[in-house]
Protein backbone atom coordinates (compact mmCIF):
# COMPACT_ATOMS: atom_id res chain seq x y z
CA UNK A 1 0.00 0.00 0.00
CA UNK A 2 2.84 2.41 0.68
CA UNK A 3 4.18 2.31 -2.91
CA UNK A 4 0.90 2.18 -4.79
CA UNK A 5 -0.38 -0.31 -7.33
CA UNK A 6 2.32 -0.21 -10.00
CA UNK A 7 5.46 -1.94 -11.25
CA UNK A 8 8.71 -0.14 -11.90
CA UNK A 9 9.94 -0.38 -15.49
CA UNK A 10 13.28 -1.73 -14.26
CA UNK A 11 11.48 -4.65 -12.55
CA UNK A 12 10.20 -6.00 -15.88
CA UNK A 13 12.48 -8.53 -17.59
CA UNK A 14 10.30 -9.05 -20.68
CA UNK A 15 6.84 -8.55 -22.13
CA UNK A 16 5.26 -11.46 -23.98
CA UNK A 17 1.94 -12.19 -25.61
CA UNK A 18 -0.14 -14.46 -23.38
CA UNK A 19 -1.19 -17.84 -24.77
CA UNK A 20 -4.40 -17.35 -22.76
CA UNK A 21 -5.49 -14.15 -24.54
CA UNK A 22 -7.92 -14.68 -27.40
CA UNK A 23 -6.95 -12.67 -30.51
CA UNK A 24 -9.37 -9.95 -31.64
CA UNK A 25 -10.14 -12.04 -34.74
CA UNK A 26 -11.51 -14.78 -32.45
CA UNK A 27 -13.31 -12.48 -30.02
CA UNK A 28 -15.28 -10.77 -32.80
CA UNK A 29 -16.95 -14.14 -33.53
CA UNK A 30 -18.38 -14.59 -30.02
CA UNK A 31 -21.89 -13.12 -29.93
CA UNK A 32 -24.34 -12.45 -27.11
CA UNK A 33 -25.41 -14.15 -23.93
CA UNK A 34 -26.38 -17.81 -24.03
CA UNK A 35 -28.21 -17.63 -20.72
CA UNK A 36 -28.59 -14.73 -18.34
CA UNK A 37 -25.05 -13.64 -17.41
CA UNK A 38 -23.35 -16.51 -19.27
CA UNK A 39 -21.90 -17.04 -22.74
CA UNK A 40 -21.12 -20.58 -23.91
CA UNK A 41 -19.24 -21.42 -27.10
CA UNK A 42 -17.13 -24.14 -28.67
CA UNK A 43 -13.70 -23.47 -30.15
CA UNK A 44 -12.48 -25.62 -33.02
CA UNK A 45 -8.69 -25.94 -33.10
CA UNK A 46 -6.31 -26.20 -36.07
CA UNK A 47 -6.15 -29.99 -35.58
CA UNK A 48 -9.97 -30.30 -35.65
CA UNK A 49 -10.44 -30.94 -31.91
CA UNK A 50 -13.33 -29.19 -30.17
CA UNK A 51 -13.36 -27.63 -26.71
CA UNK A 52 -16.16 -25.95 -24.77
CA UNK A 53 -15.63 -22.49 -23.27
CA UNK A 54 -17.77 -20.28 -21.09
CA UNK A 55 -17.66 -16.91 -19.42
CA UNK A 56 -19.73 -14.55 -17.34
CA UNK A 57 -18.50 -11.73 -19.64
CA UNK A 58 -14.79 -11.53 -18.94
CA UNK A 59 -13.22 -12.17 -22.34
CA UNK A 60 -9.62 -11.08 -21.71
CA UNK A 61 -8.05 -14.43 -20.78
CA UNK A 62 -9.25 -18.05 -20.79
CA UNK A 63 -8.05 -21.29 -19.31
CA UNK A 64 -6.75 -23.34 -22.27
CA UNK A 65 -6.63 -27.08 -22.93
CA UNK A 66 -3.23 -28.65 -22.37
CA UNK A 67 -0.82 -28.15 -25.32
CA UNK A 68 -3.05 -25.49 -26.96
CA UNK A 69 -2.96 -21.71 -27.12
CA UNK A 70 -5.57 -19.22 -28.22
CA UNK A 71 -3.72 -18.91 -31.55
CA UNK A 72 -4.79 -22.51 -32.33
CA UNK A 73 -8.48 -21.49 -32.58
CA UNK A 74 -9.82 -21.53 -36.16
CA UNK A 75 -13.57 -21.38 -35.54
CA UNK A 76 -16.07 -20.32 -32.86
CA UNK A 77 -19.44 -22.08 -32.59
CA UNK A 78 -21.65 -19.79 -30.51
CA UNK A 79 -24.16 -20.93 -27.87
CA UNK A 80 -22.80 -24.49 -27.90
CA UNK A 81 -21.05 -26.93 -25.61
CA UNK A 82 -19.32 -30.29 -25.81
CA UNK A 83 -21.68 -33.06 -24.72
CA UNK A 84 -20.71 -36.32 -23.04
CA UNK A 85 -20.42 -38.00 -26.46
CA UNK A 86 -17.73 -35.38 -27.36
CA UNK A 87 -20.01 -33.87 -30.02
CA UNK A 88 -21.23 -30.28 -30.26
CA UNK A 89 -24.57 -29.64 -28.58
CA UNK A 90 -26.48 -26.41 -29.00
CA UNK A 91 -27.38 -24.59 -25.80
CA UNK A 92 -30.71 -22.85 -26.29
CA UNK A 93 -30.63 -19.16 -25.48
CA UNK A 94 -32.78 -18.22 -22.52
CA UNK A 95 -32.73 -17.66 -18.77
CA UNK A 96 -31.62 -21.23 -17.87
CA UNK A 97 -29.36 -23.97 -19.21
CA UNK A 98 -31.03 -26.67 -21.23
CA UNK A 99 -29.96 -30.01 -22.67
CA UNK A 100 -26.62 -31.65 -21.97
CA UNK A 101 -24.68 -28.58 -20.82
CA UNK A 102 -22.01 -29.48 -18.23
CA UNK A 103 -20.04 -26.60 -16.80
CA UNK A 104 -17.41 -29.06 -15.49
CA UNK A 105 -16.24 -29.68 -19.10
CA UNK A 106 -16.01 -25.95 -19.85
CA UNK A 107 -12.80 -23.92 -20.02
CA UNK A 108 -13.48 -20.74 -18.05
CA UNK A 109 -12.34 -17.14 -18.10
CA UNK A 110 -9.32 -16.26 -15.96
CA UNK A 111 -8.58 -13.12 -13.92
CA UNK A 112 -6.25 -10.44 -15.24
CA UNK A 113 -4.83 -7.08 -14.32
CA UNK A 114 -4.01 -3.95 -16.27
CA UNK A 115 -0.47 -2.59 -16.12
CA UNK A 116 0.27 0.86 -17.45
CA UNK A 117 3.85 1.95 -18.05
CA UNK A 118 4.93 5.21 -19.64
CA UNK A 119 6.85 4.85 -22.88
CA UNK A 120 5.69 1.37 -23.91
Secondary structure, 3 states (H helix, E strand, C coil): CCCCCCCCHHHCCCCCCCCCCCCHHHHCCCCCCCECCEEEEEEEECCCCEEEEEECCCCCCECCCCCCCHHHEEEEEECEEECCCCCEEECCCECCCCCCCCHHHEEEECCCCCCCCCCC
